[in-house]
Amino acid sequence: QQYIRAEIENFDFDAVFEIDSFTLNIIRPDTCFFKEVISIGNKFGSAVAEALMSIKKNDIVIFKKIYAIGPEGRQRLLSPIVFTITD
């Protein structure tokens, strides 16, 4: 995956949302390790890619502060996406 996207499933028509920005957090529960990267746009730039390459088993990866522009042209804050790395 090289970008983040937003879609509405089971909707009457295709509603396109353009990701304006997001924040990536990586938390390593067994240590004090914490990484935060702020990204403009939807693509995983070099800082995001580098941070994702550092993840290990049991890390928590959070995409938060996801701002998207909807079909009506209004910016909205989307819910965070949380992953726990199992392998």
Secondary structure, 3 states (H helix, E strand, C coil): CCECCECCCCCCCCCCEEEEEEEEEEECCCCCCEEEEEEECCECCHHHHHHHHCCCCCCEEEEEEEEEECCCCCEEEECCEEEECCC
